[in-house]
């Protein structure tokens, strides 16, 4: 707690989904710590920004050390990441390593940095952002790999950390309407209609849909929920092999 407010770290808090999560937390009175490569587009008195390249363990470590020295972190949202779409024949091992670093190594590094304070307080919430793509889709070998790995990490840590009052869960979005999504899926385009046809509720998700799910897992009322993965996908994962 910081000045009687919960302290929540959001990695990638400057992006579309990260910003929605941050705004949701601010509305609940949290002090939000944003670890991102780029500063947020707008300033807020209850947001603290720490610059870090999360694909680099030294840069990540420096930011985490500074945060841990200044704040007792109550909650962590592992949101930072990027997509990588490629066929097997064009796979770049360097790009794959960057995906592993930001989605898995950085998440583990953040958890390791902030769990001691959570354990001391006998209360903590860790939420990682996955993806429906871990269920499989052509060209998403690497993205599916790192998100499935994040789920395995979350489930194992949920068991390890539960005795210390810490819950570990995951939110896995389907298609979410961001600037990048609209760049590749303009309204009415064939590729957009194809995506829509696979979503039973008949619409693309919005960042607030993800933020609402994160809010649920961070709540004190969710202390009996851990090791779970919640698909926020408009029903698109139904009928798939769900982990």
Helices and strands as residue ranges (DSSP letters): E 7-11, H 16-27, E 31-36, E 47-51, H 57-70, E 75-78, G 88-90, H 93-100, I 101-105, H 106-121, E 124-129, G 132-135, H 141-161, G 162-164, E 166-173, H 179-184, H 190-197, H 207-218, G 220-222, E 229-232
